[in-house]
Amino acid sequence: MAGVKIDSVAAANGQVKRVVYPPGFRWSIHMKPLIGTELCMHGHVGFLTSGKVQGQYADGCTFEFAAPQVMVVEPGHDAWVVGREPAVLIQFDAAAETAQRFGLPAEHRHAG
């Protein structure tokens, strides 16, 4: 999908994934037409092993991660790869239950 490569293995009640997002990837451009929601409504918890990712929530809050870095992204975001290097994320995923299992809100809420 959109040049994204995913390797995954079952682990307990979820999956551990290696997700490679290519340079130029942006969720709102490449995934929104396939998924049908305005924003990515999946929570992401993992470790960015290479590359750089930026993103924004509906309320204007932004985030940025640069490898090597642990990352947590709440549901309700757009995100994109920055630069010419792919972003490689080792992600701990429980499908639709990811946010709940990791104690994330169902959708981003401004902390201020």
PDB file as gemmi writes it, atoms N, CA and C in Angstrom:
CRYST1    1.000    1.000    1.000  90.00  90.00  90.00 P 1                      
ATOM      1  N   MET A   1       0.834  -1.187   0.000  1.00  0.00           N  
ATOM      2  CA  MET A   1       0.000   0.000   0.000  1.00  0.00           C  
ATOM      3  C   MET A   1       0.875   1.246   0.000  1.00  0.00           C  
ATOM      4  N   ALA A   2       0.733   2.038  -1.018  1.00  0.00           N  
ATOM      5  CA  ALA A   2       1.422   3.332  -1.109  1.00  0.00           C  
ATOM      6  C   ALA A   2       2.929   3.219  -0.913  1.00  0.00           C  
ATOM      7  N   GLY A   3       3.487   2.075  -1.271  1.00  0.00           N  
ATOM      8  CA  GLY A   3       4.928   1.882  -1.128  1.00  0.00           C  
ATOM      9  C   GLY A   3       5.376   1.506   0.268  1.00  0.00           C  
ATOM     10  N   VAL A   4       4.432   1.392   1.203  1.00  0.00           N  
ATOM     11  CA  VAL A   4       4.758   1.004   2.578  1.00  0.00           C  
ATOM     12  C   VAL A   4       4.985  -0.507   2.611  1.00  0.00           C  
ATOM     13  N   LYS A   5       6.067  -0.917   3.252  1.00  0.00           N  
ATOM     14  CA  LYS A   5       6.379  -2.341   3.382  1.00  0.00           C  
ATOM     15  C   LYS A   5       6.212  -2.748   4.839  1.00  0.00           C  
ATOM     16  N   ILE A   6       5.525  -3.860   5.060  1.00  0.00           N  
ATOM     17  CA  ILE A   6       5.258  -4.320   6.423  1.00  0.00           C  
ATOM     18  C   ILE A   6       5.668  -5.783   6.572  1.00  0.00           C  
ATOM     19  N   ASP A   7       6.502  -6.041   7.575  1.00  0.00           N  
ATOM     20  CA  ASP A   7       6.808  -7.397   8.015  1.00  0.00           C  
ATOM     21  C   ASP A   7       6.195  -7.530   9.400  1.00  0.00           C  
ATOM     22  N   SER A   8       5.514  -8.636   9.671  1.00  0.00           N  
ATOM     23  CA  SER A   8       4.899  -8.771  10.993  1.00  0.00           C  
ATOM     24  C   SER A   8       4.983 -10.203  11.493  1.00  0.00           C  
ATOM     25  N   VAL A   9       4.913 -10.310  12.815  1.00  0.00           N  
ATOM     26  CA  VAL A   9       4.903 -11.610  13.470  1.00  0.00           C  
ATOM     27  C   VAL A   9       3.906 -11.529  14.630  1.00  0.00           C  
ATOM     28  N   ALA A  10       3.141 -12.596  14.805  1.00  0.00           N  
ATOM     29  CA  ALA A  10       2.198 -12.647  15.917  1.00  0.00           C  
ATOM     30  C   ALA A  10       2.968 -12.713  17.225  1.00  0.00           C  
ATOM     31  N   ALA A  11       2.478 -11.978  18.209  1.00  0.00           N  
ATOM     32  CA  ALA A  11       3.102 -11.958  19.532  1.00  0.00           C  
ATOM     33  C   ALA A  11       1.995 -11.803  20.569  1.00  0.00           C  
ATOM     34  N   ALA A  12       1.771 -12.852  21.340  1.00  0.00           N  
ATOM     35  CA  ALA A  12       0.707 -12.850  22.352  1.00  0.00           C  
ATOM     36  C   ALA A  12      -0.612 -12.477  21.681  1.00  0.00           C  
ATOM     37  N   ASN A  13      -1.255 -11.397  22.131  1.00  0.00           N  
ATOM     38  CA  ASN A  13      -2.543 -10.981  21.573  1.00  0.00           C  
ATOM     39  C   ASN A  13      -2.407  -9.853  20.566  1.00  0.00           C  
ATOM     40  N   GLY A  14      -1.248  -9.707  19.978  1.00  0.00           N  
ATOM     41  CA  GLY A  14      -1.031  -8.640  19.010  1.00  0.00           C  
ATOM     42  C   GLY A  14       0.017  -9.031  17.996  1.00  0.00           C  
ATOM     43  N   GLN A  15       0.668  -8.024  17.461  1.00  0.00           N  
ATOM     44  CA  GLN A  15       1.718  -8.234  16.473  1.00  0.00           C  
ATOM     45  C   GLN A  15       2.866  -7.277  16.729  1.00  0.00           C  
ATOM     46  N   VAL A  16       4.048  -7.705  16.351  1.00  0.00           N  
ATOM     47  CA  VAL A  16       5.196  -6.811  16.275  1.00  0.00           C  
ATOM     48  C   VAL A  16       5.451  -6.633  14.788  1.00  0.00           C  
ATOM     49  N   LYS A  17       5.503  -5.383  14.364  1.00  0.00           N  
ATOM     50  CA  LYS A  17       5.647  -5.082  12.941  1.00  0.00           C  
ATOM     51  C   LYS A  17       6.901  -4.254  12.688  1.00  0.00           C  
ATOM     52  N   ARG A  18       7.488  -4.489  11.551  1.00  0.00           N  
ATOM     53  CA  ARG A  18       8.524  -3.606  11.015  1.00  0.00           C  
ATOM     54  C   ARG A  18       7.872  -2.925   9.823  1.00  0.00           C  
ATOM     55  N   VAL A  19       7.644  -1.614   9.961  1.00  0.00           N  
ATOM     56  CA  VAL A  19       6.950  -0.854   8.924  1.00  0.00           C  
ATOM     57  C   VAL A  19       7.942   0.118   8.296  1.00  0.00           C  
ATOM     58  N   VAL A  20       8.089   0.042   6.975  1.00  0.00           N  
ATOM     59  CA  VAL A  20       8.999   0.923   6.248  1.00  0.00           C  
ATOM     60  C   VAL A  20       8.155   1.892   5.426  1.00  0.00           C  
ATOM     61  N   TYR A  21       8.193   3.166   5.830  1.00  0.00           N  
ATOM     62  CA  TYR A  21       7.492   4.220   5.107  1.00  0.00           C  
ATOM     63  C   TYR A  21       8.486   4.881   4.156  1.00  0.00           C  
ATOM     64  N   PRO A  22       8.191   4.941   2.857  1.00  0.00           N  
ATOM     65  CA  PRO A  22       9.154   5.491   1.903  1.00  0.00           C  
ATOM     66  C   PRO A  22       9.237   7.017   1.981  1.00  0.00           C  
ATOM     67  N   PRO A  23      10.339   7.587   1.494  1.00  0.00           N  
ATOM     68  CA  PRO A  23      10.435   9.049   1.410  1.00  0.00           C  
ATOM     69  C   PRO A  23       9.234   9.589   0.619  1.00  0.00           C  
ATOM     70  N   GLY A  24       8.686  10.703   1.077  1.00  0.00           N  
ATOM     71  CA  GLY A  24       7.539  11.306   0.406  1.00  0.00           C  
ATOM     72  C   GLY A  24       6.195  10.790   0.869  1.00  0.00           C  
ATOM     73  N   PHE A  25       6.185   9.744   1.706  1.00  0.00           N  
ATOM     74  CA  PHE A  25       4.912   9.203   2.185  1.00  0.00           C  
ATOM     75  C   PHE A  25       4.224  10.209   3.093  1.00  0.00           C  
ATOM     76  N   ARG A  26       2.928  10.394   2.880  1.00  0.00           N  
ATOM     77  CA  ARG A  26       2.093  11.212   3.765  1.00  0.00           C  
ATOM     78  C   ARG A  26       0.743  10.511   3.882  1.00  0.00           C  
ATOM     79  N   TRP A  27       0.300  10.304   5.117  1.00  0.00           N  
ATOM     80  CA  TRP A  27      -0.934   9.566   5.352  1.00  0.00           C  
ATOM     81  C   TRP A  27      -2.108  10.199   4.613  1.00  0.00           C  
ATOM     82  N   SER A  28      -2.269  11.525   4.701  1.00  0.00           N  
ATOM     83  CA  SER A  28      -3.432  12.187   4.106  1.00  0.00           C  
ATOM     84  C   SER A  28      -3.458  12.094   2.585  1.00  0.00           C  
ATOM     85  N   ILE A  29      -2.311  11.894   1.970  1.00  0.00           N  
ATOM     86  CA  ILE A  29      -2.252  11.762   0.510  1.00  0.00           C  
ATOM     87  C   ILE A  29      -2.379  10.304   0.085  1.00  0.00           C  
ATOM     88  N   HIS A  30      -1.644   9.434   0.743  1.00  0.00           N  
ATOM     89  CA  HIS A  30      -1.540   8.054   0.280  1.00  0.00           C  
ATOM     90  C   HIS A  30      -2.529   7.075   0.921  1.00  0.00           C  
ATOM     91  N   MET A  31      -2.968   7.334   2.142  1.00  0.00           N  
ATOM     92  CA  MET A  31      -3.837   6.378   2.831  1.00  0.00           C  
ATOM     93  C   MET A  31      -5.283   6.855   2.965  1.00  0.00           C  
ATOM     94  N   LYS A  32      -5.495   8.145   3.125  1.00  0.00           N  
ATOM     95  CA  LYS A  32      -6.846   8.680   3.309  1.00  0.00           C  
ATOM     96  C   LYS A  32      -7.821   8.169   2.242  1.00  0.00           C  
ATOM     97  N   PRO A  33      -7.437   8.180   0.952  1.00  0.00           N  
ATOM     98  CA  PRO A  33      -8.378   7.674  -0.058  1.00  0.00           C  
ATOM     99  C   PRO A  33      -8.695   6.181   0.106  1.00  0.00           C  
ATOM    100  N   LEU A  34      -7.769   5.420   0.654  1.00  0.00           N  
ATOM    101  CA  LEU A  34      -7.984   3.983   0.843  1.00  0.00           C  
ATOM    102  C   LEU A  34      -8.773   3.676   2.105  1.00  0.00           C  
ATOM    103  N   ILE A  35      -8.517   4.440   3.168  1.00  0.00           N  
ATOM    104  CA  ILE A  35      -9.125   4.180   4.476  1.00  0.00           C  
ATOM    105  C   ILE A  35     -10.479   4.859   4.609  1.00  0.00           C  
ATOM    106  N   GLY A  36     -10.595   6.078   4.076  1.00  0.00           N  
ATOM    107  CA  GLY A  36     -11.869   6.780   4.093  1.00  0.00           C  
ATOM    108  C   GLY A  36     -12.132   7.651   5.304  1.00  0.00           C  
ATOM    109  N   THR A  37     -11.123   7.869   6.142  1.00  0.00           N  
ATOM    110  CA  THR A  37     -11.274   8.791   7.269  1.00  0.00           C  
ATOM    111  C   THR A  37     -10.388  10.009   7.024  1.00  0.00           C  
ATOM    112  N   GLU A  38     -10.737  11.126   7.634  1.00  0.00           N  
ATOM    113  CA  GLU A  38      -9.962  12.357   7.455  1.00  0.00           C  
ATOM    114  C   GLU A  38      -8.550  12.224   8.010  1.00  0.00           C  
ATOM    115  N   LEU A  39      -8.432  11.512   9.129  1.00  0.00           N  
ATOM    116  CA  LEU A  39      -7.147  11.344   9.806  1.00  0.00           C  
ATOM    117  C   LEU A  39      -6.913   9.868  10.103  1.00  0.00           C  
ATOM    118  N   CYS A  40      -5.678   9.514  10.403  1.00  0.00           N  
ATOM    119  CA  CYS A  40      -5.373   8.145  10.825  1.00  0.00           C  
ATOM    120  C   CYS A  40      -5.925   7.962  12.236  1.00  0.00           C  
ATOM    121  N   MET A  41      -6.818   7.015  12.397  1.00  0.00           N  
ATOM    122  CA  MET A  41      -7.459   6.788  13.689  1.00  0.00           C  
ATOM    123  C   MET A  41      -6.863   5.585  14.422  1.00  0.00           C  
ATOM    124  N   HIS A  42      -5.631   5.236  14.071  1.00  0.00           N  
ATOM    125  CA  HIS A  42      -4.922   4.131  14.710  1.00  0.00           C  
ATOM    126  C   HIS A  42      -3.840   4.704  15.622  1.00  0.00           C  
ATOM    127  N   GLY A  43      -3.695   4.157  16.800  1.00  0.00           N  
ATOM    128  CA  GLY A  43      -2.597   4.547  17.678  1.00  0.00           C  
ATOM    129  C   GLY A  43      -1.330   3.807  17.277  1.00  0.00           C  
ATOM    130  N   HIS A  44      -0.190   4.463  17.429  1.00  0.00           N  
ATOM    131  CA  HIS A  44       1.090   3.848  17.078  1.00  0.00           C  
ATOM    132  C   HIS A  44       2.024   3.913  18.280  1.00  0.00           C  
ATOM    133  N   VAL A  45       2.580   2.777  18.655  1.00  0.00           N  
ATOM    134  CA  VAL A  45       3.534   2.678  19.753  1.00  0.00           C  
ATOM    135  C   VAL A  45       4.704   1.859  19.236  1.00  0.00           C  
ATOM    136  N   GLY A  46       5.899   2.423  19.310  1.00  0.00           N  
ATOM    137  CA  GLY A  46       7.034   1.670  18.800  1.00  0.00           C  
ATOM    138  C   GLY A  46       8.348   2.412  18.903  1.00  0.00           C  
ATOM    139  N   PHE A  47       9.300   1.943  18.107  1.00  0.00           N  
ATOM    140  CA  PHE A  47      10.652   2.491  18.106  1.00  0.00           C  
ATOM    141  C   PHE A  47      11.040   2.804  16.670  1.00  0.00           C  
ATOM    142  N   LEU A  48      11.354   4.066  16.412  1.00  0.00           N  
ATOM    143  CA  LEU A  48      11.782   4.503  15.087  1.00  0.00           C  
ATOM    144  C   LEU A  48      13.268   4.203  14.955  1.00  0.00           C  
ATOM    145  N   THR A  49      13.604   3.259  14.070  1.00  0.00           N  
ATOM    146  CA  THR A  49      15.000   2.836  13.932  1.00  0.00           C  
ATOM    147  C   THR A  49      15.776   3.658  12.919  1.00  0.00           C  
ATOM    148  N   SER A  50      15.080   4.256  11.966  1.00  0.00           N  
ATOM    149  CA  SER A  50      15.753   5.146  11.019  1.00  0.00           C  
ATOM    150  C   SER A  50      14.744   6.119  10.438  1.00  0.00           C  
ATOM    151  N   GLY A  51      15.258   7.258   9.994  1.00  0.00           N  
ATOM    152  CA  GLY A  51      14.408   8.255   9.369  1.00  0.00           C  
ATOM    153  C   GLY A  51      13.824   9.253  10.347  1.00  0.00           C  
ATOM    154  N   LYS A  52      12.932  10.074   9.804  1.00  0.00           N  
ATOM    155  CA  LYS A  52      12.305  11.153  10.569  1.00  0.00           C  
ATOM    156  C   LYS A  52      10.836  11.243  10.167  1.00  0.00           C  
ATOM    157  N   VAL A  53       9.971  11.420  11.171  1.00  0.00           N  
ATOM    158  CA  VAL A  53       8.529  11.510  10.961  1.00  0.00           C  
ATOM    159  C   VAL A  53       8.014  12.769  11.644  1.00  0.00           C  
ATOM    160  N   GLN A  54       7.156  13.496  10.954  1.00  0.00           N  
ATOM    161  CA  GLN A  54       6.452  14.627  11.552  1.00  0.00           C  
ATOM    162  C   GLN A  54       4.964  14.378  11.397  1.00  0.00           C  
ATOM    163  N   GLY A  55       4.170  15.050  12.222  1.00  0.00           N  
ATOM    164  CA  GLY A  55       2.735  14.895  12.108  1.00  0.00           C  
ATOM    165  C   GLY A  55       1.985  15.994  12.813  1.00  0.00           C  
ATOM    166  N   GLN A  56       0.669  15.964  12.614  1.00  0.00           N  
ATOM    167  CA  GLN A  56      -0.192  16.979  13.212  1.00  0.00           C  
ATOM    168  C   GLN A  56      -1.543  16.358  13.532  1.00  0.00           C  
ATOM    169  N   TYR A  57      -2.082  16.779  14.682  1.00  0.00           N  
ATOM    170  CA  TYR A  57      -3.419  16.378  15.094  1.00  0.00           C  
ATOM    171  C   TYR A  57      -4.420  17.433  14.624  1.00  0.00           C  
ATOM    172  N   ALA A  58      -5.698  17.106  14.657  1.00  0.00           N  
ATOM    173  CA  ALA A  58      -6.753  18.005  14.182  1.00  0.00           C  
ATOM    174  C   ALA A  58      -6.759  19.345  14.906  1.00  0.00           C  
ATOM    175  N   ASP A  59      -6.333  19.353  16.174  1.00  0.00           N  
ATOM    176  CA  ASP A  59      -6.349  20.605  16.946  1.00  0.00           C  
ATOM    177  C   ASP A  59      -5.114  21.469  16.710  1.00  0.00           C  
ATOM    178  N   GLY A  60      -4.224  21.037  15.821  1.00  0.00           N  
ATOM    179  CA  GLY A  60      -3.026  21.813  15.516  1.00  0.00           C  
ATOM    180  C   GLY A  60      -1.783  21.385  16.266  1.00  0.00           C  
ATOM    181  N   CYS A  61      -1.920  20.545  17.289  1.00  0.00           N  
ATOM    182  CA  CYS A  61      -0.739  20.027  17.990  1.00  0.00           C  
ATOM    183  C   CYS A  61       0.111  19.248  16.992  1.00  0.00           C  
ATOM    184  N   THR A  62       1.427  19.395  17.116  1.00  0.00           N  
ATOM    185  CA  THR A  62       2.331  18.710  16.197  1.00  0.00           C  
ATOM    186  C   THR A  62       3.249  17.761  16.958  1.00  0.00           C  
ATOM    187  N   PHE A  63       3.847  16.844  16.218  1.00  0.00           N  
ATOM    188  CA  PHE A  63       4.850  15.950  16.789  1.00  0.00           C  
ATOM    189  C   PHE A  63       5.942  15.722  15.762  1.00  0.00           C  
ATOM    190  N   GLU A  64       7.105  15.330  16.280  1.00  0.00           N  
ATOM    191  CA  GLU A  64       8.242  15.034  15.419  1.00  0.00           C  
ATOM    192  C   GLU A  64       9.100  13.985  16.111  1.00  0.00           C  
ATOM    193  N   PHE A  65       9.497  12.980  15.369  1.00  0.00           N  
ATOM    194  CA  PHE A  65      10.366  11.933  15.884  1.00  0.00           C  
ATOM    195  C   PHE A  65      11.511  11.731  14.906  1.00  0.00           C  
ATOM    196  N   ALA A  66      12.716  11.576  15.441  1.00  0.00           N  
ATOM    197  CA  ALA A  66      13.897  11.306  14.621  1.00  0.00           C  
ATOM    198  C   ALA A  66      14.624  10.113  15.222  1.00  0.00           C  
ATOM    199  N   ALA A  67      14.963   9.161  14.383  1.00  0.00           N  
ATOM    200  CA  ALA A  67      15.635   7.947  14.851  1.00  0.00           C  
ATOM    201  C   ALA A  67      17.002   8.271  15.433  1.00  0.00           C  
ATOM    202  N   PRO A  68      17.391   7.501  16.416  1.00  0.00           N  
ATOM    203  CA  PRO A  68      16.663   6.429  17.096  1.00  0.00           C  
ATOM    204  C   PRO A  68      15.809   7.015  18.219  1.00  0.00           C  
ATOM    205  N   GLN A  69      14.537   6.710  18.218  1.00  0.00           N  
ATOM    206  CA  GLN A  69      13.649   7.288  19.218  1.00  0.00           C  
ATOM    207  C   GLN A  69      12.402   6.428  19.405  1.00  0.00           C  
ATOM    208  N   VAL A  70      11.989   6.279  20.667  1.00  0.00           N  
ATOM    209  CA  VAL A  70      10.708   5.659  20.984  1.00  0.00           C  
ATOM    210  C   VAL A  70       9.622   6.642  20.573  1.00  0.00           C  
ATOM    211  N   MET A  71       8.521   6.136  20.031  1.00  0.00           N  
ATOM    212  CA  MET A  71       7.451   7.047  19.635  1.00  0.00           C  
ATOM    213  C   MET A  71       6.082   6.509  20.028  1.00  0.00           C  
ATOM    214  N   VAL A  72       5.220   7.443  20.406  1.00  0.00           N  
ATOM    215  CA  VAL A  72       3.821   7.156  20.696  1.00  0.00           C  
ATOM    216  C   VAL A  72       3.011   8.224  19.974  1.00  0.00           C  
ATOM    217  N   VAL A  73       2.086   7.789  19.139  1.00  0.00           N  
ATOM    218  CA  VAL A  73       1.229   8.710  18.398  1.00  0.00           C  
ATOM    219  C   VAL A  73      -0.216   8.306  18.670  1.00  0.00           C  
ATOM    220  N   GLU A  74      -0.992   9.254  19.172  1.00  0.00           N  
ATOM    221  CA  GLU A  74      -2.394   8.984  19.480  1.00  0.00           C  
ATOM    222  C   GLU A  74      -3.228   8.940  18.202  1.00  0.00           C  
ATOM    223  N   PRO A  75      -4.367   8.260  18.243  1.00  0.00           N  
ATOM    224  CA  PRO A  75      -5.272   8.268  17.095  1.00  0.00           C  
ATOM    225  C   PRO A  75      -5.725   9.696  16.773  1.00  0.00           C  
ATOM    226  N   GLY A  76      -6.040   9.932  15.507  1.00  0.00           N  
ATOM    227  CA  GLY A  76      -6.530  11.238  15.073  1.00  0.00           C  
ATOM    228  C   GLY A  76      -5.427  12.135  14.561  1.00  0.00           C  
ATOM    229  N   HIS A  77      -4.562  11.619  13.692  1.00  0.00           N  
ATOM    230  CA  HIS A  77      -3.404  12.379  13.226  1.00  0.00           C  
ATOM    231  C   HIS A  77      -3.183  12.216  11.725  1.00  0.00           C  
ATOM    232  N   ASP A  78      -2.435  13.146  11.172  1.00  0.00           N  
ATOM    233  CA  ASP A  78      -1.820  13.000   9.857  1.00  0.00           C  
ATOM    234  C   ASP A  78      -0.330  12.905  10.141  1.00  0.00           C  
ATOM    235  N   ALA A  79       0.414  12.185   9.328  1.00  0.00           N  
ATOM    236  CA  ALA A  79       1.861  12.062   9.545  1.00  0.00           C  
ATOM    237  C   ALA A  79       2.542  11.875   8.202  1.00  0.00           C  
ATOM    238  N   TRP A  80       3.817  12.263   8.158  1.00  0.00           N  
ATOM    239  CA  TRP A  80       4.570  12.181   6.915  1.00  0.00           C  
ATOM    240  C   TRP A  80       6.048  11.949   7.195  1.00  0.00           C  
ATOM    241  N   VAL A  81       6.717  11.378   6.204  1.00  0.00           N  
ATOM    242  CA  VAL A  81       8.155  11.130   6.273  1.00  0.00           C  
ATOM    243  C   VAL A  81       8.867  12.404   5.838  1.00  0.00           C  
ATOM    244  N   VAL A  82       9.885  12.783   6.597  1.00  0.00           N  
ATOM    245  CA  VAL A  82      10.675  13.975   6.297  1.00  0.00           C  
ATOM    246  C   VAL A  82      12.020  13.543   5.717  1.00  0.00           C  
ATOM    247  N   GLY A  83      12.413  14.165   4.634  1.00  0.00           N  
ATOM    248  CA  GLY A  83      13.729  13.897   4.058  1.00  0.00           C  
ATOM    249  C   GLY A  83      13.736  12.772   3.048  1.00  0.00           C  
ATOM    250  N   ARG A  84      14.940  12.366   2.684  1.00  0.00           N  
ATOM    251  CA  ARG A  84      15.137  11.379   1.615  1.00  0.00           C  
ATOM    252  C   ARG A  84      15.327   9.951   2.117  1.00  0.00           C  
ATOM    253  N   GLU A  85      15.312   9.778   3.423  1.00  0.00           N  
ATOM    254  CA  GLU A  85      15.521   8.457   4.018  1.00  0.00           C  
ATOM    255  C   GLU A  85      14.176   7.852   4.417  1.00  0.00           C  
ATOM    256  N   PRO A  86      13.968   6.558   4.167  1.00  0.00           N  
ATOM    257  CA  PRO A  86      12.733   5.928   4.649  1.00  0.00           C  
ATOM    258  C   PRO A  86      12.655   6.007   6.173  1.00  0.00           C  
ATOM    259  N   ALA A  87      11.441   6.033   6.685  1.00  0.00           N  
ATOM    260  CA  ALA A  87      11.229   5.954   8.131  1.00  0.00           C  
ATOM    261  C   ALA A  87      10.894   4.502   8.447  1.00  0.00           C  
ATOM    262  N   VAL A  88      11.667   3.895   9.334  1.00  0.00           N  
ATOM    263  CA  VAL A  88      11.462   2.490   9.690  1.00  0.00           C  
ATOM    264  C   VAL A  88      11.020   2.425  11.149  1.00  0.00           C  
ATOM    265  N   LEU A  89       9.828   1.889  11.359  1.00  0.00           N  
ATOM    266  CA  LEU A  89       9.226   1.821  12.686  1.00  0.00           C  
ATOM    267  C   LEU A  89       9.034   0.368  13.096  1.00  0.00           C  
ATOM    268  N   ILE A  90       9.549   0.021  14.276  1.00  0.00           N  
ATOM    269  CA  ILE A  90       9.209  -1.255  14.907  1.00  0.00           C  
ATOM    270  C   ILE A  90       7.995  -0.945  15.775  1.00  0.00           C  
ATOM    271  N   GLN A  91       6.852  -1.492  15.404  1.00  0.00           N  
ATOM    272  CA  GLN A  91       5.579  -1.105  16.013  1.00  0.00           C  
ATOM    273  C   GLN A  91       4.955  -2.275  16.763  1.00  0.00           C  
ATOM    274  N   PHE A  92       4.422  -1.973  17.944  1.00  0.00           N  
ATOM    275  CA  PHE A  92       3.693  -2.948  18.749  1.00  0.00           C  
ATOM    276  C   PHE A  92       2.216  -2.681  18.513  1.00  0.00           C  
ATOM    277  N   ASP A  93       1.529  -3.636  17.927  1.00  0.00           N  
ATOM    278  CA  ASP A  93       0.205  -3.383  17.371  1.00  0.00           C  
ATOM    279  C   ASP A  93      -0.805  -4.402  17.876  1.00  0.00           C  
ATOM    280  N   ALA A  94      -1.960  -3.906  18.278  1.00  0.00           N  
ATOM    281  CA  ALA A  94      -3.068  -4.767  18.683  1.00  0.00           C  
ATOM    282  C   ALA A  94      -4.314  -4.403  17.881  1.00  0.00           C  
ATOM    283  N   ALA A  95      -4.100  -4.053  16.617  1.00  0.00           N  
ATOM    284  CA  ALA A  95      -5.176  -3.695  15.690  1.00  0.00           C  
ATOM    285  C   ALA A  95      -6.051  -2.590  16.289  1.00  0.00           C  
ATOM    286  N   ALA A  96      -7.358  -2.767  16.252  1.00  0.00           N  
ATOM    287  CA  ALA A  96      -8.273  -1.729  16.733  1.00  0.00           C  
ATOM    288  C   ALA A  96      -8.159  -1.487  18.236  1.00  0.00           C  
ATOM    289  N   GLU A  97      -7.522  -2.404  18.958  1.00  0.00           N  
ATOM    290  CA  GLU A  97      -7.395  -2.267  20.412  1.00  0.00           C  
ATOM    291  C   GLU A  97      -6.070  -1.643  20.849  1.00  0.00           C  
ATOM    292  N   THR A  98      -5.240  -1.216  19.912  1.00  0.00           N  
ATOM    293  CA  THR A  98      -3.918  -0.684  20.264  1.00  0.00           C  
ATOM    294  C   THR A  98      -4.015   0.461  21.262  1.00  0.00           C  
ATOM    295  N   ALA A  99      -4.831   1.460  20.962  1.00  0.00           N  
ATOM    296  CA  ALA A  99      -4.933   2.626  21.848  1.00  0.00           C  
ATOM    297  C   ALA A  99      -5.368   2.206  23.250  1.00  0.00           C  
ATOM    298  N   GLN A 100      -6.395   1.391  23.338  1.00  0.00           N  
ATOM    299  CA  GLN A 100      -6.904   0.955  24.639  1.00  0.00           C  
ATOM    300  C   GLN A 100      -5.856   0.162  25.412  1.00  0.00           C  
ATOM    301  N   ARG A 101      -5.202  -0.766  24.765  1.00  0.00           N  
ATOM    302  CA  ARG A 101      -4.220  -1.614  25.456  1.00  0.00           C  
ATOM    303  C   ARG A 101      -3.019  -0.835  25.969  1.00  0.00           C  
ATOM    304  N   PHE A 102      -2.659   0.236  25.277  1.00  0.00           N  
ATOM    305  CA  PHE A 102      -1.525   1.045  25.715  1.00  0.00           C  
ATOM    306  C   PHE A 102      -1.960   2.268  26.519  1.00  0.00           C  
ATOM    307  N   GLY A 103      -3.240   2.362  26.843  1.00  0.00           N  
ATOM    308  CA  GLY A 103      -3.726   3.456  27.671  1.00  0.00           C  
ATOM    309  C   GLY A 103      -3.784   4.795  26.965  1.00  0.00           C  
ATOM    310  N   LEU A 104      -3.888   4.770  25.642  1.00  0.00           N  
ATOM    311  CA  LEU A 104      -4.004   6.013  24.882  1.00  0.00           C  
ATOM    312  C   LEU A 104      -5.471   6.407  24.778  1.00  0.00           C  
ATOM    313  N   PRO A 105      -5.747   7.688  24.599  1.00  0.00           N  
ATOM    314  CA  PRO A 105      -7.142   8.079  24.380  1.00  0.00           C  
ATOM    315  C   PRO A 105      -7.628   7.540  23.038  1.00  0.00           C  
ATOM    316  N   ALA A 106      -8.932   7.444  22.873  1.00  0.00           N  
ATOM    317  CA  ALA A 106      -9.496   6.975  21.607  1.00  0.00           C  
ATOM    318  C   ALA A 106      -9.185   7.945  20.478  1.00  0.00           C  
ATOM    319  N   GLU A 107      -8.965   9.205  20.840  1.00  0.00           N  
ATOM    320  CA  GLU A 107      -8.582  10.237  19.877  1.00  0.00           C  
ATOM    321  C   GLU A 107      -7.777  11.296  20.617  1.00  0.00           C  
ATOM    322  N   HIS A 108      -6.813  11.903  19.926  1.00  0.00           N  
ATOM    323  CA  HIS A 108      -5.953  12.920  20.545  1.00  0.00           C  
ATOM    324  C   HIS A 108      -6.787  14.004  21.211  1.00  0.00           C  
ATOM    325  N   ARG A 109      -6.353  14.397  22.396  1.00  0.00           N  
ATOM    326  CA  ARG A 109      -6.960  15.556  23.066  1.00  0.00           C  
ATOM    327  C   ARG A 109      -5.833  16.437  23.551  1.00  0.00           C  
ATOM    328  N   HIS A 110      -6.015  17.716  23.361  1.00  0.00           N  
ATOM    329  CA  HIS A 110      -4.993  18.698  23.710  1.00  0.00           C  
ATOM    330  C   HIS A 110      -4.732  18.677  25.210  1.00  0.00           C  
ATOM    331  N   ALA A 111      -3.465  18.623  25.567  1.00  0.00           N  
ATOM    332  CA  ALA A 111      -3.076  18.502  26.978  1.00  0.00           C  
ATOM    333  C   ALA A 111      -3.036  19.841  27.701  1.00  0.00           C  
ATOM    334  N   GLY A 112      -3.399  20.914  27.055  1.00  0.00           N  
ATOM    335  CA  GLY A 112      -3.295  22.234  27.688  1.00  0.00           C  
ATOM    336  C   GLY A 112      -4.583  22.689  28.161  1.00  0.00           C  
TER     337      GLY A 112                                                      
END                                                                             
